[in-house]
C-alpha cells in the first residue's frame, strides 16, 4: 500500500509543473489531526504584526501552525518544534517583511498593492508564502518548491486553511526561471532562508517582471553578503534598492529585508543550469 501511495503521488506531482490544488488534494489520503486552540496561548498579545490580522486570518494562522507541527513529527519541515517558537520565529518573522515590501512597492512600482502576484522561491514548509497569502488574501501567491514531500504538505495545508489565492508549483528555480509560463511574470519574488544573496539573485530575479521587486529575508548583519552580491544583482537585471531592518523575534531581535528593483530584462542565459548558481555563484 505504501509503494502504491508513493507511486500515485509521484505520478501526480511529476506529470506537470503546475497543478490544480483541488484535483491533487482529492487524491490524498484523509487524515484527521487534533488541532490545538492556539488563541489561548499567552504569546499572541506579544506579537505586533500578528495582532494586525483579522480574527479569520488569525484562525488560519493557527490552523497552519498546528498542521505544520503535526506533519513535522513524520517529516522534517522545520527545526522549530514548539508552538510559541513557530509563532515567534516563523510567523511573526514572515509578517515583518510586509511593511517594507508594501512601502517599497508603492514608492517604486505602482500606486496600489491591492492586486499583486507574488512568488515564494524555495518555500519549504510555506514560509513566508503561506503566511503572506493569509495576510494578503487579495494577492495571488505562488509557492515554488522542488521537493515532492513538501509539495504534498503544502497542498494539504492550503486545503486546511481554505486559501483560494495560493498555487503550488513543483520544480527548481533554475528550470522555472527559463519557463515562459513563469519567467518575468511576477510583481514580487520573496525568499527566506534559501541561499546566499548572489545565488538568490539568480534564482529569483528572472521570475520578476521589469519594474517589480525581489525581497530577501536575511539575518541581522548581512552587509558582507550583500556586498558580494552586488555584481550578481546587476547581471540579472536589477539594482539594490533598499536594506531595511525589521523588528522580529529572532535571537538578535531584528532581521533585514534586502530589496532589489528589477529595472531591465534578465539576460536569457540566466538562470543557468540546475545546480550551477550554487556551485559557481555570479
C-alpha positions as CSV (number, residue, x, y, z in Angstrom):
1,X,0.0,0.0,0.0
2,X,2.9,2.4,0.9
3,X,4.5,1.7,-2.5
4,X,1.2,2.4,-4.4
5,X,0.7,5.6,-2.4
6,X,4.2,6.9,-3.3
7,X,3.8,5.9,-6.9
8,X,0.4,7.8,-7.0
9,X,2.0,10.9,-5.5
10,X,5.0,10.8,-7.9
11,X,2.6,10.5,-10.9
12,X,0.5,13.4,-9.7
13,X,3.5,15.7,-8.9
14,X,5.7,14.6,-11.8
15,X,3.3,14.9,-14.7
16,X,3.0,18.7,-14.6
17,X,5.0,21.5,-13.2
18,X,1.8,23.2,-12.1
19,X,-1.3,21.5,-10.9
20,X,-4.8,22.3,-9.5
21,X,-4.9,22.3,-5.7
22,X,-8.3,20.6,-5.6
23,X,-7.5,18.0,-8.3
24,X,-4.4,17.0,-6.4
25,X,-5.9,17.3,-2.9
26,X,-8.8,15.0,-3.5
27,X,-6.3,12.1,-4.2
28,X,-4.6,12.5,-0.9
29,X,-5.5,10.1,1.9
30,X,-7.7,11.7,4.5
31,X,-6.0,12.2,7.9
32,X,-7.6,13.6,11.0
33,X,-5.5,15.8,13.2
34,X,-6.3,17.2,16.6
35,X,-5.9,20.9,16.3
36,X,-5.0,22.9,19.3
37,X,-6.8,26.1,20.3
38,X,-3.8,28.4,19.8
39,X,-5.8,31.5,20.7
40,X,-5.5,30.5,24.3
41,X,-1.7,30.8,24.3
42,X,-0.2,33.8,26.1
43,X,2.2,34.8,23.3
44,X,-0.5,36.1,21.0
45,X,-0.6,39.6,22.5
46,X,3.2,40.0,22.3
47,X,3.4,39.7,18.5
48,X,2.6,43.1,17.0
49,X,2.4,42.0,13.3
50,X,0.2,39.1,14.1
51,X,-2.1,41.4,16.1
52,X,-2.8,43.4,12.9
53,X,-4.6,40.4,11.3
54,X,-8.3,39.9,11.4
55,X,-9.8,37.1,13.6
56,X,-10.3,35.0,10.5
57,X,-6.7,35.4,9.4
58,X,-5.5,34.6,13.0
59,X,-7.6,31.4,12.9
60,X,-6.0,30.5,9.5
61,X,-2.5,31.0,11.1
62,X,-3.5,28.8,14.0
63,X,-4.5,26.0,11.6
64,X,-1.3,26.4,9.6
65,X,0.9,26.2,12.7
66,X,-0.9,23.2,14.2
67,X,-0.8,21.3,10.9
68,X,2.9,22.2,10.4
69,X,3.8,20.8,13.8
70,X,1.7,17.6,13.3
71,X,3.3,16.9,9.9
72,X,6.7,17.8,11.3
73,X,6.5,14.7,13.5
74,X,7.0,12.5,10.5
75,X,8.9,14.6,8.0
76,X,11.5,17.3,8.5
77,X,9.7,20.6,7.8
78,X,11.2,22.8,10.5
79,X,13.7,22.5,13.3
80,X,11.4,24.6,15.5
81,X,9.1,22.2,17.3
82,X,7.2,24.3,19.9
83,X,4.1,26.4,19.1
84,X,5.4,29.6,20.7
85,X,8.7,29.3,18.8
86,X,6.9,28.7,15.4
87,X,4.8,31.8,16.0
88,X,7.7,34.0,17.1
89,X,10.5,32.8,14.7
90,X,8.5,31.9,11.6
91,X,5.0,33.5,11.5
92,X,5.9,36.9,13.1
93,X,9.2,36.9,11.1
94,X,7.3,36.4,7.9
95,X,4.8,39.1,8.6
96,X,7.6,41.5,9.5
97,X,8.6,41.9,5.8
98,X,5.2,43.1,4.7
99,X,5.5,46.8,5.7
100,X,8.8,47.4,3.9
101,X,7.7,45.3,1.0
102,X,4.4,47.3,0.6
103,X,6.1,50.7,1.1
104,X,8.7,50.0,-1.5
105,X,6.2,48.7,-4.0
106,X,4.0,51.8,-3.6
107,X,7.0,54.1,-3.9
108,X,8.8,52.5,-6.9
109,X,6.4,50.1,-8.7
110,X,2.9,51.3,-8.5
111,X,0.4,53.3,-6.6
112,X,-1.5,50.3,-5.2
113,X,-0.7,47.0,-3.6
114,X,-4.3,45.7,-3.8
115,X,-3.7,43.1,-6.6
116,X,-0.2,41.6,-6.8
117,X,1.3,38.4,-7.9
118,X,4.0,37.1,-5.6
119,X,6.2,34.0,-5.8
120,X,7.9,32.4,-2.8
121,X,11.0,30.7,-4.2
122,X,12.1,27.6,-2.2
123,X,9.1,28.0,0.1
124,X,9.9,24.8,2.0
125,X,7.1,24.5,4.6
126,X,5.4,27.6,3.2
127,X,7.5,30.3,4.8
128,X,6.9,33.1,4.2
129,X,4.5,32.4,1.3
130,X,1.6,30.8,3.2
131,X,1.7,33.4,5.9
132,X,1.8,36.2,3.3
133,X,-1.1,34.6,1.4
134,X,-3.2,34.6,4.6
135,X,-2.3,38.2,5.4
136,X,-3.0,39.4,1.9
137,X,-5.9,37.4,0.5
138,X,-6.2,39.7,-2.5
139,X,-2.7,38.7,-3.7
140,X,-2.1,35.7,-6.0
141,X,0.7,33.7,-4.2
142,X,2.7,31.0,-5.9
143,X,4.7,28.6,-3.8
144,X,7.7,27.2,-5.6
145,X,9.3,24.0,-4.1
146,X,11.4,21.3,-5.7
147,X,10.8,18.6,-3.1
148,X,7.9,16.2,-3.6
149,X,7.1,15.6,0.0
150,X,7.0,19.3,0.8
151,X,4.6,19.9,-2.0
152,X,2.3,17.2,-0.6
153,X,2.3,19.0,2.7
154,X,1.7,22.4,1.1
155,X,-1.3,21.0,-0.8
156,X,-2.7,19.6,2.4
157,X,-2.2,22.7,4.5
158,X,-3.6,25.1,1.9
159,X,-6.7,22.9,1.9
160,X,-6.9,23.0,5.7
161,X,-6.7,26.8,5.9
162,X,-9.0,27.3,3.0
163,X,-7.0,29.8,1.0
164,X,-8.1,30.2,-2.6
165,X,-5.3,32.5,-3.6
166,X,-2.4,30.0,-3.4
167,X,-0.9,27.9,-6.1
168,X,1.8,25.3,-5.6
169,X,4.4,24.6,-8.3
170,X,6.9,21.8,-8.0
171,X,10.3,22.5,-9.7
172,X,13.7,24.0,-9.4
173,X,14.0,27.8,-9.7
174,X,16.7,27.3,-12.4
175,X,14.2,25.4,-14.7
176,X,11.1,27.5,-13.9
177,X,13.1,30.7,-14.5
178,X,13.6,29.6,-18.1
179,X,9.9,28.6,-18.5
180,X,7.8,31.2,-20.4
181,X,4.9,30.5,-18.0
182,X,6.9,31.8,-15.1
183,X,9.8,33.9,-16.5
184,X,9.2,37.6,-15.6
185,X,5.6,37.0,-14.7
186,X,5.5,38.1,-11.0
187,X,5.3,41.5,-9.4
188,X,7.3,40.3,-6.4
189,X,9.6,37.4,-5.6
190,X,10.5,36.6,-2.0
191,X,12.9,34.1,-0.5
192,X,13.7,33.3,3.1
193,X,16.5,31.0,4.4
194,X,17.2,29.5,0.9
195,X,20.7,30.6,-0.1
196,X,23.2,33.5,0.0
197,X,22.2,36.7,-1.8
198,X,24.3,36.2,-5.0
199,X,22.7,32.8,-5.5
200,X,19.2,34.0,-4.6
201,X,19.5,36.8,-7.2
202,X,19.9,34.3,-10.0
203,X,17.1,32.1,-8.6
204,X,14.5,34.9,-8.1
205,X,15.1,37.9,-10.4
206,X,14.4,36.0,-13.7
207,X,10.9,35.4,-12.3
208,X,10.2,39.1,-11.6
209,X,8.7,41.4,-14.2
210,X,10.6,44.6,-15.2
211,X,9.5,47.1,-12.6
212,X,8.9,44.5,-9.9
213,X,10.7,43.7,-6.6
214,X,12.8,40.9,-5.2
215,X,12.9,40.7,-1.4
216,X,15.3,38.5,0.5
217,X,14.7,38.0,4.3
218,X,18.1,37.9,5.8
219,X,19.8,37.9,9.3
220,X,20.7,40.9,11.5
221,X,24.1,41.5,9.8
222,X,24.1,40.8,6.1
223,X,26.4,43.6,4.9
224,X,29.2,41.3,3.6
225,X,26.8,39.0,1.9
226,X,25.1,42.0,0.2
227,X,28.4,43.4,-1.0
228,X,29.4,40.1,-2.6
229,X,26.0,40.0,-4.3
230,X,26.0,43.5,-5.9
231,X,27.6,42.2,-9.2
232,X,25.2,39.3,-9.4
233,X,22.2,41.5,-8.9
234,X,23.3,43.8,-11.7
235,X,24.0,40.9,-14.1
236,X,20.4,39.5,-13.8
237,X,18.8,42.9,-14.4
238,X,18.3,44.6,-11.1
239,X,19.7,47.1,-8.6
240,X,19.9,47.2,-4.9
241,X,17.0,49.4,-3.8
242,X,16.9,49.3,0.0
243,X,18.2,47.5,3.1
244,X,15.6,47.6,5.8
245,X,16.0,46.5,9.4
246,X,12.8,44.8,10.6
247,X,11.8,44.0,14.1
248,X,11.4,40.3,14.7
249,X,11.5,37.7,17.4
250,X,14.8,36.3,16.2
251,X,17.6,35.7,18.7
252,X,19.2,39.0,17.7
253,X,16.0,41.0,17.9
254,X,15.9,42.1,14.3
255,X,16.3,40.9,10.8
256,X,17.0,42.5,7.5
257,X,14.8,42.8,4.3
258,X,17.1,43.3,1.3
259,X,15.0,44.8,-1.5
260,X,16.0,44.9,-5.2
261,X,14.3,46.6,-8.1
262,X,14.1,44.8,-11.4
263,X,14.9,47.7,-13.8
264,X,15.6,45.8,-17.0
265,X,15.1,42.3,-18.5
266,X,17.2,39.4,-17.3
267,X,19.6,38.2,-20.0
268,X,18.4,34.9,-21.5
269,X,21.4,33.0,-20.2
270,X,20.2,33.4,-16.6
271,X,19.3,31.4,-14.7
272,X,21.9,28.9,-15.6
273,X,21.5,25.1,-15.5
274,X,20.3,23.5,-12.2
275,X,23.0,23.4,-9.6
276,X,25.3,25.9,-11.3
277,X,24.2,29.0,-9.4
278,X,25.0,27.4,-6.1
279,X,28.3,25.8,-7.2
280,X,29.5,28.8,-9.2
281,X,27.8,32.0,-7.8
282,X,27.9,35.0,-10.1
